[in-house]
Amino acid sequence: MRYLYLLAISFSLMNLVVADQATEAKAKAGDQQAQYDLGQLHWYGDTVKRDAAKAVEWFRKSAAQGHAKAQFSLAAAYETGDGADQSLREAAKWYRKSSEKGDMNAQTQLGFFYAKGKGLVKNEGQAVYWWKKASVQGQKVAQAHLGIRFATGIGVAKNTVTAVKWWRKSAEQGNMLAQYNLAVMYVRGRGVQRNVDEAVNWYRKAAAQGHQGARQALNKLRN
């Protein structure tokens, strides 16, 4: 029985090696998906020793051909300096290219770059623009921050009802920040009818994820 188990592992590893060799052959032939896949293998160290610099080489080749996820990965490498010389300007450039192809995670990051003025000129309106695009695709972090912008009126006309709408979508996906903010809106009756029971529900969800403000709010409501 142990022999069969070890044999199964051996065949599995052989298949992985063959798959890696096939992927590398396709990548060297110019296949953009294979180039991205090979980059991922080196980035995460799947079946090969992790090599961020080599991963970036393959991401760059794939990104140059217009692969949206490779463009996102290349941007992330430039942002963090992992596998490439850190450059927020280059990161912004590649996040934009990926965003324009519809990648919701790139759109979310580009929104942060505009909101903070990282690698480009700060522009709250553009931050909202890209967060909207990511939000309609269901990106929960973008939804949470879009809610903040509608609640505060930064970069967009203030609208608490719309803020609640986006926080609810994000909260239902488990975003702790959105869960807390949604609870606050229920307590204050802003953008939604006041409902302490609903507030407690969302405070509990946020608190369960470690949100200290939610835990403190629950203690206050109990007293």
C-alpha positions as CSV (number, residue, x, y, z in Angstrom):
1,M,0.0,0.0,0.0
2,R,2.8,2.4,0.9
3,Y,4.5,1.5,-2.3
4,L,1.4,2.5,-4.3
5,Y,1.2,5.7,-2.4
6,L,4.9,6.6,-3.1
7,L,4.4,5.5,-6.7
8,A,1.4,7.9,-7.1
9,I,3.5,10.7,-5.7
10,S,6.3,9.9,-8.1
11,F,4.0,9.9,-11.1
12,S,2.5,13.2,-9.9
13,L,5.9,14.8,-9.6
14,M,6.8,13.5,-13.1
15,N,3.7,15.0,-14.5
16,L,4.5,18.4,-12.9
17,V,8.0,18.3,-14.4
18,V,6.6,17.5,-17.8
19,A,4.1,20.2,-17.5
20,D,6.8,22.7,-16.5
21,Q,8.9,21.7,-19.5
22,A,6.0,22.0,-21.8
23,T,5.1,25.4,-20.4
24,E,8.7,26.6,-20.7
25,A,8.8,25.4,-24.4
26,K,5.6,27.3,-25.2
27,A,6.8,30.4,-23.3
28,K,10.1,30.5,-25.2
29,A,8.1,30.2,-28.4
30,G,6.3,33.4,-27.5
31,D,3.0,32.1,-26.0
32,Q,1.9,34.9,-23.7
33,Q,-0.3,32.7,-21.4
34,A,2.6,30.2,-21.0
35,Q,5.0,33.1,-20.2
36,Y,2.6,34.3,-17.5
37,D,2.2,30.7,-16.2
38,L,5.9,30.3,-16.1
39,G,6.3,33.6,-14.3
40,Q,3.8,32.4,-11.7
41,L,5.7,29.1,-11.2
42,H,8.9,31.1,-10.5
43,W,7.1,33.7,-8.4
44,Y,5.5,31.2,-6.0
45,G,8.2,28.5,-6.2
46,D,5.8,25.9,-7.5
47,T,7.9,22.8,-8.6
48,V,10.9,25.1,-8.9
49,K,13.0,27.2,-6.5
50,R,11.4,30.6,-6.0
51,D,13.1,33.2,-8.2
52,A,11.3,36.6,-8.3
53,A,13.7,38.1,-10.8
54,K,13.2,35.3,-13.3
55,A,9.4,35.5,-12.7
56,V,9.5,39.2,-13.5
57,E,11.4,38.4,-16.8
58,W,8.5,36.2,-17.9
59,F,5.9,38.6,-16.6
60,R,7.5,41.3,-18.7
61,K,7.5,39.3,-21.8
62,S,3.8,38.3,-21.4
63,A,2.8,41.9,-20.3
64,A,4.5,43.3,-23.4
65,Q,2.1,41.2,-25.5
66,G,-0.9,42.6,-23.6
67,H,-1.6,39.9,-21.0
68,A,-3.6,41.7,-18.3
69,K,-2.7,39.5,-15.4
70,A,1.0,39.6,-16.3
71,Q,0.7,43.3,-16.5
72,F,-0.8,43.3,-13.0
73,S,1.9,41.0,-11.7
74,L,4.7,43.1,-13.2
75,A,3.1,46.3,-11.7
76,A,3.1,44.6,-8.3
77,A,6.7,43.6,-8.6
78,Y,7.6,47.2,-9.4
79,E,5.5,48.5,-6.5
80,T,7.1,46.2,-3.9
81,G,10.6,46.0,-5.4
82,D,10.4,42.2,-5.3
83,G,12.2,40.8,-8.4
84,A,12.6,44.3,-9.9
85,D,14.0,47.7,-8.9
86,Q,11.2,49.5,-7.1
87,S,9.6,52.1,-9.3
88,L,6.1,53.5,-8.4
89,R,6.0,55.2,-11.8
90,E,6.5,51.9,-13.6
91,A,4.0,50.3,-11.3
92,A,1.4,52.9,-12.1
93,K,2.1,52.5,-15.8
94,W,1.5,48.7,-15.8
95,Y,-1.5,48.9,-13.4
96,R,-3.0,51.3,-15.9
97,K,-2.4,49.0,-18.9
98,S,-3.9,46.1,-16.9
99,S,-6.8,48.3,-15.8
100,E,-7.6,49.3,-19.3
101,K,-7.9,45.7,-20.2
102,G,-10.5,45.3,-17.4
103,D,-8.5,43.6,-14.6
104,M,-10.4,44.5,-11.4
105,N,-7.4,44.0,-9.1
106,A,-5.3,46.4,-11.2
107,Q,-8.2,48.9,-11.3
108,T,-8.3,48.7,-7.5
109,Q,-4.6,49.3,-7.1
110,L,-4.7,52.1,-9.7
111,G,-7.4,53.7,-7.6
112,F,-5.1,53.7,-4.6
113,F,-2.3,55.1,-6.6
114,Y,-4.5,58.1,-7.6
115,A,-5.8,58.5,-4.1
116,K,-2.4,58.6,-2.6
117,G,-0.5,60.2,-5.5
118,K,1.8,57.2,-5.8
119,G,3.8,57.2,-9.1
120,L,1.4,59.8,-10.6
121,V,-0.4,63.0,-9.8
122,K,-2.9,62.7,-7.0
123,N,-6.5,62.8,-8.4
124,E,-9.4,61.7,-6.2
125,G,-11.8,61.8,-9.1
126,Q,-9.7,59.2,-11.0
127,A,-9.5,57.1,-7.8
128,V,-13.3,57.0,-7.7
129,Y,-13.4,56.3,-11.5
130,W,-11.2,53.2,-11.2
131,W,-12.8,52.0,-8.0
132,K,-16.2,52.2,-9.7
133,K,-15.0,50.0,-12.5
134,A,-13.5,47.4,-10.1
135,S,-16.6,47.6,-7.9
136,V,-19.1,46.7,-10.6
137,Q,-17.0,43.6,-11.2
138,G,-17.3,42.6,-7.5
139,Q,-13.9,43.7,-6.1
140,K,-14.7,43.9,-2.4
141,V,-11.8,46.2,-1.5
142,A,-12.7,48.7,-4.2
143,Q,-16.3,48.5,-3.0
144,A,-15.3,49.3,0.5
145,H,-13.3,52.4,-0.5
146,L,-15.8,53.5,-3.0
147,G,-18.3,53.5,-0.1
148,I,-16.0,55.8,1.9
149,R,-15.8,58.2,-1.0
150,F,-19.6,58.4,-1.3
151,A,-19.9,58.8,2.4
152,T,-17.4,61.6,2.6
153,G,-18.0,63.3,-0.7
154,I,-14.3,63.1,-1.7
155,G,-13.9,62.8,-5.5
156,V,-17.6,62.4,-6.0
157,A,-20.9,63.9,-4.9
158,K,-21.7,62.9,-1.3
159,N,-24.5,60.2,-1.2
160,T,-24.9,58.1,1.9
161,V,-27.5,55.8,0.3
162,T,-24.9,54.9,-2.4
163,A,-22.3,54.5,0.3
164,V,-24.4,52.0,2.1
165,K,-25.1,50.2,-1.2
166,W,-21.4,49.6,-1.8
167,W,-20.5,48.8,1.8
168,R,-23.2,46.2,1.8
169,K,-21.9,44.5,-1.3
170,S,-18.4,44.5,0.2
171,A,-19.5,43.5,3.6
172,E,-21.4,40.5,2.2
173,Q,-18.1,39.3,0.7
174,G,-16.5,39.5,4.1
175,N,-14.7,42.8,4.0
176,M,-14.1,43.9,7.6
177,L,-13.9,47.6,7.0
178,A,-17.2,47.6,5.0
179,Q,-18.8,45.5,7.8
180,Y,-17.8,48.0,10.4
181,N,-18.9,51.0,8.3
182,L,-22.2,49.5,7.5
183,A,-22.9,48.8,11.2
184,V,-22.1,52.5,11.9
185,M,-24.6,53.6,9.3
186,Y,-27.3,51.3,10.9
187,V,-26.6,52.8,14.3
188,R,-26.8,56.4,13.1
189,G,-29.6,55.8,10.6
190,R,-27.6,57.4,7.8
191,G,-28.3,56.2,4.2
192,V,-30.5,53.5,5.7
193,Q,-33.2,53.2,8.3
194,R,-31.8,52.9,11.9
195,N,-31.7,49.3,13.0
196,V,-29.6,48.4,16.0
197,D,-30.1,44.7,15.5
198,E,-28.6,45.0,12.0
199,A,-25.8,47.1,13.4
200,V,-25.0,44.4,16.0
201,N,-25.0,41.8,13.3
202,W,-22.4,43.6,11.2
203,Y,-20.4,44.7,14.2
204,R,-20.1,41.1,15.2
205,K,-18.9,40.0,11.8
206,A,-16.3,42.7,11.8
207,A,-15.3,41.9,15.4
208,A,-14.9,38.3,14.6
209,Q,-12.2,39.3,12.1
210,G,-10.4,41.3,14.7
211,H,-11.8,44.8,14.2
212,Q,-11.1,46.6,17.5
213,G,-13.6,49.4,16.8
214,A,-16.3,46.9,16.2
215,R,-15.5,45.2,19.5
216,Q,-15.7,48.5,21.4
217,A,-18.9,49.4,19.7
218,L,-20.5,46.1,20.7
219,N,-19.5,46.7,24.3
220,K,-21.1,50.1,24.3
221,L,-24.3,48.8,22.8
222,R,-24.5,46.1,25.5
223,N,-24.1,48.6,28.3
